[in-house]
């Protein structure tokens, strides 16, 4: 009963940089000829935004993340208030109130922000020309707001506030169609906070339109994309995503492990073993090496698994579960006698571990040490009645010894713990026939046949 280690606990990447919109080039200037109906609105907005844009541009040029955050906060708040005024002109007062509220929240985060009036312009109904002009005015403001949110998120990310950064990158993506810089930033922030589904969505848009060169052009993002796919359990896609950055993945054992695991669970055991072999040859900490060793168990490469776990034991003889995994491999190689001393050593390190005890009982059964096995199985089923395999083996052992009544009790407990076990139903139908319970025996025989048929219909790799 081999246990898969926790998959994500060791996932780390080294420095992950975010790009600031505006470092490589200044914010694009938005120019639009204002109609006479909107000229006063344009002039008012320009007067409000001009100093804020200038302050933000100076902060971006300085690279001071604190100044970038402060000025981007202030600019975003002013833009939200500007959009709120436009929403009132176009007749959506409820939306205007929402935008003003968001603007005030940003102002509260940035004491240096100027207080922008949020009063409605006038009770007089705007003309059709004014409403049309206001709709046009929204377009450049939305683009500026998206840029400002991206800059704000980038500054927060560089300060280590990845959760806030992710929220502001998402705001930026809401206000304007996200460009590559924003998609990369959003994917990176989502990855850093462990929101792997969001990271997959962002990186998929950023990387997938350029499959021919995406991995070469931005290997860091490609690697985070692959790790995110691994973390959401899409192993086939993860295996493909690791391929363009194979050399980078192998530089980080945790990434290499994720790649090998993805291959092992998507039908490519040969390549999985190759990568695991390269990783196991490195000088890795036992906790990381144990994950790599488990790849060999997943691919049923038991000799390599034994070699790998023995490497751990050579450096740390007390490493928990290494003896157990060696024994599991030996049992699968039909060497139960060799597994028994490994399991006894593991019980010294992991006393009363029911999985280790069960494996020892199973190995004892395979070597005809039935009395010792029965004692162990009795203990396990008393303390862990939910262990279906232990209940089954004890029930089968008692049935062979002629103790039909007690065998029935344990096999029924096994069926309750794992109703999908075909061999449990098979043994139960035999017991019920001995006891003259024909209807129960027929029911169990039917369940046995149905489960077998369902399994035959499955692909061989999933049975």
BELFENNOR-V917047 format. One line per field, one symbol per residue. ss: DSSP state (a for helix, b for strand, c for the rest). phi: phi as a letter, one per 20 degrees, with the letter a starting at -180 (. if undefined). burial: # if it has 9 or more other ideal C-beta (glycine too) atoms within 8 Angstrom, else .. A space follows every 10 residues. Layout:
# BELFENNOR-V917047
ss->???
phi->???
burial->???
This chain:
# BELFENNOR-V917047
ss->cccccccccc cccccccccc cccccccccc cccccaaaaa aaaaaaaaaa aaaaaaaaaa aaccaaaaaa aaaaaaaaaa aaaaaaaaac ccaaaaaaaa aaaaaaaaac cccccccccc cccccccaaa aaaaaaaaaa aaaaaaaaaa aaaaaaaacc caaaaaaaaa aaaaacccca aaaaaaaaaa aacccaaaaa aaaaaaaacc cccaaaacaa aaaaaaaaaa acccaaaaaa aaaccaaaaa acaaaaaaaa aaaaccccaa aaaaaaaaaa cccccaaaaa aaaaaaaacc caaaaaaaaa aaaaaccccc caaaaaaaaa aacccaaaaa aaaaaaaaac cccaaaaaaa aaaaaaccca aaaaaaaaaa aaaccccaaa aaaaaaaaaa cccaaaaaaa aaaaaaaccc caaaaaaaaa aaaacccaaa aaaaaaaaaa aaaaaaacca aac
phi->.fdffgedfd fbcfgdedee foffbfgffe cbfefgfdff ffffffffeg ffffffffff ffmfffffff ffgfffffff fffffffffe ndffffffff fffffffffc gfffeefdfg faffffffff ffffffffff ffffffffff ffffffffen efffgfgfff fgffebgfef gfffffffff ffenefgfff ffffffeffc ffcffffbff fffffffffg feneffffgf ffgfcgffff fdgfffffff ffffdcncff fgffffffff feedfgffff ffgfgfffem efffffgfff ffffebfdff mfgffffgff ffemcffffg ffffffffec fmffffffff ffffffdmef ffffffffff ffecffffff ffffffffff enefffffgf fffffffbfe efffffffff ffffemefff fffffffgff fffffffegg fdf
burial->......#..# #.#..#.### ##....#... ...#...##. ##..#..##. .##.###### ....#.#### ########## ########## ..#.###.## .###.##..# ..#..#.... .........# #.######.# ########## #######.#. .#.####### ###.##.#.. ########## ###.##.### .######... ...##..### ########## ##.###.##. ##.###.### .######### ####.#.##. .##.###### ...#.#.### #########. ##.####### ###.....#. ########## #....#..## .######.## ..######## #####.#..# .###.##### #.....#### #########. ...#.##### #####.#... ##.####### ###......# #####.##.. ##..#..... ...
